[in-house]
Amino acid sequence: MFARISFPFLSFFSISIIAVFLPGCSARIQVLPEPVVEQTVLRSGPVCPGSWFCSQGRPGSLNFKGILNNKTGEKPLFIEYYMSSFEESFPIGISIKLDQTWHNLRKTSTDFGDTVRVVSIVPPELTDKVLNAKEIQFSFSSRDNTTTVHLSSSNSDQLKSLLKDLKEKLDSQAKLTITNH
């Protein structure tokens, strides 16, 4: 009733495939080199002064970043500021005013894309000052101008809370032990 069609090359092809890949299915132990984990990065949620809608990386948002350097055990903190790529000329830096004292933060990197991200290091002695400040202002400078934002009490409290939580999580991170067996 039905005609059977034979494909002799197909059976040869199937056997060839099995013969080639069968040795790969042996029980030998494979050695796969893994990259060394050099750092662990933690990021806080964002604060968007003067905005109802806030998300990570949104122009005008601020957040903190902490890094555990697995080689040295150092745990530096950074502040990241995002702005529209069309908003400003070349970024120069970030400053933060705590109560009546301005602190210029050393810029560590600038990333250009849909948004511009300016990253500055927060010195360890400054974190306690941020947590205890009654009034916080944030300032961003470019080659053309300087923009200063006075954080509302709710934004200040949110910024302090994010910094405190990130610092606690970063401090609880242990240096990873990488062993070769």
Secondary structure as UniProt FT lines:
FT   HELIX           8..21
FT   HELIX           22..25
FT   STRAND          39..43
FT   TURN            49..50
FT   TURN            56..57
FT   TURN            59..60
FT   STRAND          62..69
FT   TURN            70..72
FT   STRAND          77..84
FT   TURN            85..87
FT   STRAND          91..98
FT   TURN            99..100
FT   STRAND          101..105
FT   STRAND          107..111
FT   STRAND          115..122
FT   HELIX           124..132
FT   STRAND          136..142
FT   STRAND          146..150
FT   HELIX           153..172
//
